[in-house]
Amino acid sequence: EISNQIEFTSKDIKPDAVKIGMLHSTNVIKSVIRSLDVIKVKKIILDPVMVAKGGTKLIDDKAIKLLKTKLIKKVSLVTPNIPEAEILTKTKIKTKEDMIFAASILIELGAENVFIKGGHLDSKVVQDIFVNKKEILIIKNKRIATSNTHGTGCTLSAAIATFFACGKTLKRSCELATKYVNNSIRSNLNYGKGHGPINHLSSIIVNKKFR
């Protein structure tokens, strides 16, 4: 059972931060909520994975409701992309202002901090936004022309959790993670026929004799 796995591994090595990704059913979400209460980790990043790259919905409506009403209140940060933010807030997002408005709805639902990724908007500059009750931070980056972006959102939330676990502030963690992911996309690996992966090793300098 999921709860047993989470609690057993956390007893062995207590995590400094937790990243939550794909949760496809109400039972899974309930198990995760139960385990979060047991393991008592303070730093939790929720990536509400709901829509596949091709637009297919990956989570049913009951699970979305539970995520919105219960889980979102237990996490430090929620990191939806635009289609996910639209589903969670029942709004349409066409502009940066719409993103900020959607973030404010998520905060009203009980989210402490929100980071909405702006890659789905059609613009040369990608704007991601970090919002809480006290501040709004807009992170701007040039769009990188590549179809090799598989795993971008999952990588970003994992990177945020990693920087946050290392003691960076949540806002700084979002900035550093965005920088890391952009460098990983810029590497433009070209594997396979579909959306290729980003380069997770982009920040690692390999010793000359191993190249």
Phi and psi in degrees as a GROMACS rama.xvg file:
@    title "Ramachandran Plot"
@    xaxis  label "Phi"
@    yaxis  label "Psi"
@TYPE xy
-58.9623  -45.5288  ILE-2
-56.6429  -44.9748  SER-3
-60.3517  -43.2802  ASN-4
-62.2482  -46.4513  GLN-5
-62.1578  -48.6102  ILE-6
-70.4384  -37.8104  GLU-7
-65.9583  -47.5778  PHE-8
-68.101  -33.431  THR-9
-72.0268  -28.1083  SER-10
-67.9562  -38.2417  LYS-11
-69.9553  -54.7657  ASP-12
-131.028  105.267  ILE-13
-69.9566  122.655  LYS-14
-72.4835  146.156  PRO-15
-79.657  -25.4607  ASP-16
-151.775  156.92  ALA-17
-125.473  136.173  VAL-18
-112.982  127.778  LYS-19
-108.463  128.686  ILE-20
-113.019  -127.764  GLY-21
-61.1832  120.603  MET-22
-127.718  102.075  LEU-23
-91.1036  -8.66018  HIS-24
-144.522  164.238  SER-25
-63.3121  -37.5832  THR-26
-61.9207  -41.9352  ASN-27
-65.1217  -44.2282  VAL-28
-62.257  -43.7564  ILE-29
-60.7787  -41.1409  LYS-30
-62.7935  -43.0186  SER-31
-65.2011  -43.6868  VAL-32
-59.6509  -45.0276  ILE-33
-59.7031  -45.1421  ARG-34
-69.6152  -35.0882  SER-35
-61.3454  -36.7713  LEU-36
-66.6807  -32.3811  ASP-37
-77.9358  -47.2517  VAL-38
-81.016  -18.1397  ILE-39
54.1292  43.9045  LYS-40
-85.4284  133.523  VAL-41
-83.1092  -34.4153  LYS-42
-96.9453  107.018  LYS-43
-130.401  125.843  ILE-44
-109.079  126.187  ILE-45
-110.578  115.954  LEU-46
-99.7381  103.69  ASP-47
-80.4331  75.1582  PRO-48
-67.4907  116.794  VAL-49
-132.159  -24.8051  MET-50
-129.222  128.63  VAL-51
-73.9053  163.618  ALA-52
-50.3851  -37.6947  LYS-53
-81.0132  -2.03648  GLY-54
102.119  -3.30192  GLY-55
-69.8763  134.729  THR-56
-75.3368  130.765  LYS-57
-105.59  0.5832  LEU-58
-143.705  140.627  ILE-59
-84.8305  168.343  ASP-60
-63.933  -35.4799  ASP-61
-63.7205  -41.5511  LYS-62
-66.7913  -39.1769  ALA-63
-60.9131  -43.322  ILE-64
-61.2198  -44.2315  LYS-65
-65.5493  -40.9143  LEU-66
-60.2653  -43.1028  LEU-67
-69.5782  -39.3444  LYS-68
-90.4984  -29.826  THR-69
-114.906  -55.5494  LYS-70
-67.8732  -39.0351  LEU-71
-59.2213  -27.3256  ILE-72
-78.223  -14.5762  LYS-73
-97.6449  -3.49658  LYS-74
-109.928  159.967  VAL-75
-78.8971  -34.6566  SER-76
-151.257  139.639  LEU-77
-117.32  136.173  VAL-78
-123.946  65.2559  THR-79
-76.8598  151.709  PRO-80
-84.4157  -176.494  ASN-81
-65.704  -47.2265  ILE-82
-58.4751  -37.032  PRO-83
-70.2556  -39.9382  GLU-84
-64.7561  -35.1766  ALA-85
-65.2741  -43.0172  GLU-86
-64.652  -44.2078  ILE-87
-67.8307  -32.8934  LEU-88
-106.636  -7.10292  THR-89
54.7652  40.8531  LYS-90
-125.65  165.201  THR-91
-100.273  135.682  LYS-92
-116.823  112.023  ILE-93
-120.001  -15.7367  LYS-94
-139.57  171.153  THR-95
-60.6292  -38.2173  LYS-96
-63.8865  -38.1594  GLU-97
-63.1061  -37.7648  ASP-98
-62.3937  -44.297  MET-99
-64.9633  -40.2502  ILE-100
-63.2269  -44.5611  PHE-101
-61.7018  -40.9735  ALA-102
-60.8441  -39.6528  ALA-103
-66.9184  -32.5593  SER-104
-65.708  -42.8683  ILE-105
-63.3752  -35.6099  LEU-106
-67.9843  -38.6519  ILE-107
-62.987  -32.254  GLU-108
-73.0795  -10.8397  LEU-109
119.134  0.482568  GLY-110
-68.5326  136.99  ALA-111
-78.9064  -45.1374  GLU-112
-139.064  147.136  ASN-113
-131.462  135.821  VAL-114
-127.382  104.494  PHE-115
-97.7389  127.155  ILE-116
-88.3898  129.958  LYS-117
-96.1562  10.6409  GLY-118
-60.9584  -23.5484  GLY-119
-78.9328  -14.1177  HIS-120
-77.254  142.653  LEU-121
-84.7754  89.0578  ASP-122
-152.086  157.457  SER-123
-72.3964  -29.0977  LYS-124
-107.053  125.302  VAL-125
-88.4319  126.979  VAL-126
-114.147  117.471  GLN-127
-101.509  146.944  ASP-128
-127.189  135.856  ILE-129
-109.442  124.562  PHE-130
-135.241  136.048  VAL-131
-140.147  -169.709  ASN-132
-66.5686  -21.13  LYS-133
-102.528  -25.4809  LYS-134
-150.395  160.92  GLU-135
-130.436  126.651  ILE-136
-120.285  129.647  LEU-137
-109.747  123.385  ILE-138
-105.782  117.897  ILE-139
-106.637  136.558  LYS-140
-143.661  146.556  ASN-141
-66.0512  139.27  LYS-142
-67.9832  138.112  ARG-143
-101.808  124.271  ILE-144
-78.0651  98.7392  ALA-145
-162.372  151.033  THR-146
-100.118  0.292244  SER-147
-90.1788  75.6299  ASN-148
-126.492  20.4883  THR-149
-64.2693  126.872  HIS-150
89.3213  10.5091  GLY-151
-59.6194  -51.6423  THR-152
-65.0826  -41.6708  GLY-153
-65.1102  -40.0661  CYS-154
-65.2021  -42.7175  THR-155
-60.9855  -48.6202  LEU-156
-66.0999  -35.2105  SER-157
-67.3133  -39.7592  ALA-158
-67.1117  -39.9173  ALA-159
-60.0339  -46.9457  ILE-160
-59.9157  -38.347  ALA-161
-67.0719  -48.1751  THR-162
-63.3348  -39.5928  PHE-163
-63.9514  -40.8769  PHE-164
-63.6724  -30.4659  ALA-165
-79.5274  -2.41113  CYS-166
104.862  0.73433  GLY-167
-71.1146  156.854  LYS-168
-68.9509  163.263  THR-169
-64.0896  -42.0998  LEU-170
-61.7218  -46.5313  LYS-171
-65.3613  -36.4741  ARG-172
-60.603  -40.2889  SER-173
-64.5737  -42.0993  CYS-174
-63.7752  -47.6633  GLU-175
-66.4823  -39.8951  LEU-176
-66.5467  -38.7878  ALA-177
-62.7161  -42.631  THR-178
-61.4903  -45.5546  LYS-179
-61.2855  -46.2011  TYR-180
-65.4343  -40.577  VAL-181
-61.768  -41.9209  ASN-182
-63.6118  -36.3024  ASN-183
-68.7448  -34.67  SER-184
-72.6303  -41.3654  ILE-185
-60.1652  -29.5724  ARG-186
-57.8731  -30.5697  SER-187
52.1679  56.913  ASN-188
-60.2536  152.298  LEU-189
-132.581  74.8658  ASN-190
-106.257  141.207  TYR-191
73.2853  -175.636  GLY-192
-98.703  -26.7967  LYS-193
-92.1503  -144.365  GLY-194
-70.3416  109.201  HIS-195
-72.7662  165.956  GLY-196
-77.7464  159.444  PRO-197
-82.3611  167.62  ILE-198
-95.9038  97.1522  ASN-199
-66.8914  -17.9016  HIS-200
-95.0436  15.6022  LEU-201
-60.8775  -26.1987  SER-202
-92.9915  -0.447116  SER-203
-95.4018  128.43  ILE-204
-93.129  120.412  ILE-205
-90.0852  129.533  VAL-206
-53.8146  138.519  ASN-207
-52.574  -41.6268  LYS-208
-69.834  -13.5964  LYS-209
-98.423  1.73423  PHE-210
